[in-house]
Amino acid sequence: MAAVTVNSQSLTSDFYSATCPNLLSVVRKEVQNAMKAETRMAASLLRLHFHDCFVNGCDGSVLLDGSDGEKFALPNLNSARGFGVVDSIKTAVESACSGVVSCADILAIAARDSVLLSGGLSWKVLLGRRDGLVGNQTGANNGLPSPFDTLDAITAKFAAVGLNLTDVVILSGGHTIGLARCATFSTRLFNFSGTGAADTTMDTTMVSDLQSLCPVNGDGNNTAPLDRNSVDLFDNHYFQNLINGKGILESDQILFSSVGAATTTKSLVQLYGNNLNLFFNDFTNSMIKMGNISPLTGSNGEVRKNCRVVNS
């Protein structure tokens, strides 16, 4: 698949300055409220923006209901969350300025606020995206990185939307907050790749803890922090964990431990593990770049009244 051209010419940080001047403070307050109710929501909102942008560009299509929608694609089913919070943000935004702000832009702002309120840096979110008219379940199934993917497969999925190897490592660093379900990593705990034992790249104490949390006959729905010992703080501890064999997901640990990583991503993991400010700055740049994937602008798409359904 050819790389998608990133066109941010039509996105600007002041897009709503005249039409919805209080937009940023309205969204910030709603994200704060959501995080007070559940700290994990920061990671959920960040992930929604990511899962939106990787499928049909950043067009709010991940939010659409319907059995053929992206919500019901395998990477999102029983996994993507925070849709109710997006509804609350949209309601508050509509009260401030009706019919003006797209759901796609709300996701971009909420992602930034989630990072900031978790201890990360702020950045100026570029705005002016419009909402897509269709979901793309097949695109979500094929295009979203999976915790079971190889490093080559993940890199290819990023390249398909115009993101490079550095973006792979940087955006994986978003796993400095949030939780993972046992189902996403239990294959590493017992009979990894038919070895009859746990994944040898995993810290042995962590293996024992996770085997207790995720028994062989469990339903796979228990959760563990993606960033062990630094659950809710947005920092570079995630990379330090990878260096010490404490990445939860195989798709995280392979950035450091896989054969392919030696000549590609391993040095980046070490770099960010040793330099918090560099990680923060590069994360900001990668988020802006990701937020610029194929936006609908001008008269394309629409501004949805309800983020779950296209306008009638």
C-alpha positions in Angstrom: 0.0 0.0 0.0 1.4 3.4 -0.9 2.1 5.8 2.0 -0.7 8.2 2.6 0.2 11.8 2.0 0.0 13.9 5.1 -1.7 17.1 4.3 -2.0 19.5 7.2 -2.3 22.6 5.2 -6.0 23.0 6.0 -5.6 22.2 9.7 -4.8 25.1 12.0 -4.6 25.5 15.8 -7.0 28.4 15.7 -9.6 26.9 13.5 -12.5 27.5 16.0 -11.2 30.7 17.6 -14.1 32.7 16.1 -16.8 30.0 16.0 -16.2 28.2 19.3 -13.8 30.3 21.4 -14.2 28.3 24.6 -13.8 24.9 22.9 -10.5 23.9 24.5 -11.6 24.8 28.1 -14.9 22.9 27.6 -13.1 19.7 26.4 -10.5 20.0 29.2 -13.1 20.2 31.9 -14.9 17.1 30.6 -11.7 15.1 30.3 -10.7 16.1 33.9 -14.1 15.0 35.1 -13.8 11.7 33.3 -10.3 11.1 34.7 -11.6 11.9 38.2 -14.1 9.2 37.8 -11.6 6.7 36.3 -7.9 7.5 35.9 -7.7 4.8 33.2 -9.9 6.9 30.9 -6.9 9.0 29.8 -5.4 6.0 28.1 -8.7 5.0 26.6 -9.2 8.4 25.0 -5.7 8.6 23.7 -6.2 5.1 22.1 -9.5 6.2 20.5 -7.7 9.0 18.6 -5.0 6.5 17.5 -7.5 3.9 16.4 -9.5 6.6 14.6 -6.5 7.9 12.6 -5.3 4.5 11.5 -8.5 3.7 9.7 -9.8 6.1 7.0 -7.7 8.9 8.5 -8.7 11.0 11.5 -12.3 11.3 10.6 -14.2 10.1 13.8 -15.2 6.9 12.0 -14.2 4.8 15.1 -17.1 6.4 17.0 -19.9 5.3 14.6 -22.4 2.7 15.9 -23.6 -0.2 13.8 -22.7 -3.9 13.5 -20.6 -3.1 10.4 -18.7 -0.3 12.2 -15.1 -0.1 13.4 -16.2 -0.6 17.0 -16.9 -4.2 16.2 -13.7 -5.0 14.5 -11.5 -7.4 16.3 -8.9 -4.9 17.6 -11.7 -2.7 19.1 -14.3 -5.3 20.2 -14.4 -5.5 24.1 -11.3 -3.3 24.0 -11.9 0.2 22.6 -13.7 2.2 25.3 -14.5 5.8 26.3 -17.4 6.2 23.9 -19.7 7.5 26.6 -17.1 10.1 27.7 -16.9 11.3 24.0 -20.7 11.6 24.1 -20.4 13.8 27.2 -17.7 16.0 25.7 -19.8 16.3 22.5 -22.9 17.3 24.5 -20.9 20.0 26.4 -19.3 21.3 23.2 -22.7 21.4 21.5 -24.1 23.5 24.4 -21.3 26.0 23.9 -21.5 26.1 20.1 -24.0 24.0 18.2 -23.1 22.2 15.0 -19.6 23.6 14.7 -17.0 21.2 16.1 -16.4 17.8 14.6 -16.2 14.5 16.6 -12.8 13.9 14.9 -11.4 17.1 16.4 -12.9 16.3 19.8 -10.9 13.1 19.8 -7.7 15.0 18.9 -8.2 17.5 21.7 -9.2 14.8 24.2 -6.1 12.8 23.4 -3.8 15.8 24.0 -5.6 16.6 27.3 -5.3 13.0 28.4 -1.6 13.1 28.0 -1.2 16.5 29.7 -3.4 15.6 32.7 -1.4 12.4 33.1 1.8 14.3 33.5 2.9 14.6 29.9 3.6 17.7 27.8 0.9 19.8 26.1 1.0 20.7 22.4 -1.1 22.9 20.1 -3.7 20.6 18.5 -4.2 21.3 14.8 -8.0 21.5 14.1 -10.4 21.6 11.2 -11.1 17.9 10.6 -14.5 16.9 9.4 -16.4 13.7 10.3 -16.5 10.7 7.9 -19.7 9.3 6.6 -18.8 5.6 6.8 -17.0 3.2 9.2 -14.5 0.7 7.8 -14.5 -2.5 9.7 -12.3 -4.3 7.3 -9.8 -1.5 7.4 -9.8 -1.7 11.2 -9.3 -5.5 11.2 -6.4 -5.2 8.7 -4.8 -1.8 9.5 -4.7 -1.6 13.3 -1.5 -2.9 14.9 -2.2 -6.0 17.0 -0.4 -7.1 20.3 0.4 -10.4 18.4 2.0 -8.7 15.3 5.6 -9.1 14.5 7.8 -6.0 14.4 7.8 -6.1 10.6 4.0 -6.2 10.5 3.6 -3.3 12.9 6.2 -1.3 11.0 4.3 -2.0 7.8 1.0 -0.8 9.3 2.6 2.4 10.4 4.2 2.9 7.0 0.8 2.4 5.3 -0.4 5.6 7.0 2.8 7.6 6.5 4.4 6.9 9.9 8.0 5.7 10.2 10.0 3.5 12.6 10.6 6.3 15.1 6.9 6.9 15.2 6.4 3.2 15.9 8.6 3.4 19.0 7.3 6.8 20.1 3.6 6.1 19.8 4.1 2.7 21.5 5.3 4.8 24.4 1.7 5.8 24.8 1.5 2.5 26.7 3.1 4.4 29.6 -0.6 4.7 30.8 -3.5 2.3 30.6 -4.3 -1.4 31.2 -4.2 -4.5 29.1 -6.6 -7.5 29.3 -5.1 -10.9 30.0 -6.3 -12.0 26.5 -3.8 -9.7 24.9 -0.7 -11.2 26.6 -1.6 -14.6 28.1 -0.1 -16.5 25.2 3.3 -15.3 26.6 2.7 -16.8 30.0 2.4 -20.6 29.7 3.1 -22.3 26.4 4.7 -19.5 24.4 5.1 -20.5 20.7 4.7 -24.1 21.6 7.7 -24.1 24.0 5.8 -25.4 27.0 7.1 -22.4 29.0 6.7 -18.6 29.3 8.3 -16.1 26.9 11.9 -16.1 27.9 12.2 -12.3 27.2 9.9 -11.7 30.2 11.1 -10.9 33.7 10.5 -14.0 35.8 8.9 -12.3 38.8 6.5 -10.6 36.4 5.7 -13.9 34.8 4.7 -15.4 38.2 2.5 -12.3 39.0 0.7 -12.5 35.6 0.2 -16.2 35.7 -1.7 -15.7 39.0 -3.7 -12.9 37.5 -4.4 -14.7 34.2 -5.0 -18.4 34.9 -5.1 -20.8 31.9 -8.9 -21.4 32.3 -9.7 -17.7 33.0 -12.0 -15.6 30.8 -9.1 -13.3 29.8 -10.8 -10.1 31.1 -8.6 -9.4 34.1 -6.3 -6.4 33.5 -2.7 -5.5 34.2 -0.9 -2.2 33.8 0.9 -1.7 30.5 3.6 0.2 32.4 4.3 -1.9 35.4 5.1 0.2 38.6 4.2 3.4 36.9 0.5 2.8 36.0 -1.1 6.3 35.6 1.9 8.6 35.1 2.8 9.7 31.6 6.6 9.2 31.6 9.4 7.2 30.0 9.2 4.4 32.5 7.6 2.2 29.8 10.9 2.2 27.9 12.9 1.4 31.0 10.5 -1.6 31.6 11.2 -2.9 28.0 15.0 -2.7 28.7 14.4 -4.9 31.9 12.1 -7.4 30.2 8.9 -6.0 31.8 6.9 -5.1 28.7 3.4 -6.7 29.1 2.5 -7.0 25.4 4.6 -9.0 23.1 4.3 -6.2 20.5 5.9 -3.8 23.1 8.7 -6.1 24.2 9.8 -6.9 20.7 10.8 -3.3 20.2 13.7 -4.1 22.5 14.2 -7.9 22.6 13.4 -9.3 19.1 16.1 -10.2 16.6 14.9 -7.5 14.2 15.0 -4.8 16.9 18.8 -5.0 17.2 19.2 -3.0 14.0 16.0 -1.0 14.1 14.1 -0.1 17.3 16.3 -1.2 20.2 18.5 1.9 20.2 15.5 4.1 20.2 14.0 2.3 23.2 17.3 2.9 25.0 17.4 6.5 23.9 13.9 7.3 25.2 14.5 5.2 28.3 17.4 7.5 29.2 15.9 10.8 28.2 12.5 11.9 29.4 12.5 15.3 27.7 13.5 13.8 24.3 10.6 11.4 24.6 8.1 14.1 25.5 9.2 16.3 22.6 9.3 13.5 20.1 5.9 12.2 21.3 4.4 15.6 20.7 5.7 15.6 17.1 4.5 12.1 16.4 1.0 12.9 17.8 0.7 15.9 15.5 1.9 13.8 12.6 -0.6 11.0 13.4 -3.4 13.6 13.8 -2.6 14.8 10.2 -3.4 11.4 8.6 -5.8 12.0 5.7 -8.2 14.4 7.4 -11.4 15.4 5.7 -11.5 19.1 5.3 -13.5 21.9 3.6 -16.8 20.6 2.4 -15.8 16.9 2.6 -17.6 14.8 5.3 -19.7 16.6 7.8 -19.9 17.9 11.4 -21.8 15.1 13.1 -24.5 16.2 15.6 -24.2 12.9 17.4 -20.8 11.2 17.3 -22.4 7.8 17.0 -24.4 8.3 13.8 -24.1 10.2 10.6 -26.5 13.2 10.2 -29.8 12.3 8.7 
